[in-house]
Amino acid sequence: MLYQWLEMGVMPEPILAGIGFAIRQSNLAGKIIVAILFAGSIFAWSVMLTKMREMRVARVVSFRFLQAYRKETHPAGLFLKRSRFEGSPLYVVYDRACLALGTALEVRGAEPEELFMGSVGSERRCLNEVRLGGIRNVAERTMADQALLLENSMGLLATSASTAPFLGLLGTVWGVMDAFGGMAVTGNAMLSAVAPGISGALLTTVIGLLVALPSAIGYNLLSDRLRHMSVELDNFTQELISDIEHHYHKLS
């Protein structure tokens, strides 16, 4: 029955009533912690959904880019065609490397597009190890920058997953202390006297776990996708550098 309620997006009334009762019975500190946890939950879900969308776009566009790149016979073919693949970190590495290649070829004294297309003498199309090393540095630096961009906000998501249970536990301990303190002041040792306060105190632990569990699952899923994307980014960078060296390496 509970599963059917959740499928329809409707919370059963007893659960809603229980949560409402627990919130009403919480002390001020517990209510503040619950509010913080709710805000943290909203933040965690926004980060997860944004990152998942970003990683999905990066994966799809990068796949299209790799297909197009590997169909070209020249490493700068897509650059000359002004083809763009927005959202792909691989394309950003490619674009920066081609710009650096064009700068290096201009130093050789000819128009970059002519050199790319091989319409001038092969000697002027060659680059020495120093200039190729500069292009390699640009590609690797851009690769590192793109990897950092992909990891953006992941630390905040991990913090949310690890901090929420402890914050909830803090609220619970605080609430239990407050409930037993009130019992000591009134001198009433009946369970009915402390049960409402303990119920409100335990709510913070429940909310903390409800925040932490999706955050932890989302963090692990995103970390796995990020690891795959980072490996793909590194492999493509090495492939691009190898292709550029193959076309432009000057032995002497």
Secondary structure, 3 states (H helix, E strand, C coil): CHHHHHHCCCCCHHHHHHHHHHHHHCCHHHHHHHHHHHHHHHHHHHHHHHHHHHHHHHHHHHHHHHHHHHHCCCCCHHHHCCCCCCCCHHHHHHHHHHHHHHHHHHHCCCCHHHHHHCCCCHHHHCECHHHHHHHHHHHHHHHHHHHHHHCCCHHHHHHHHHHHHHHHHHHHHHHHHHHHHHHHHHCCCCHHHHHHHHHHHHHHHHHHHHHHHHHHHHHHHHHHHHHHHHHHHHHHHHHHHHHHHHHHECCC
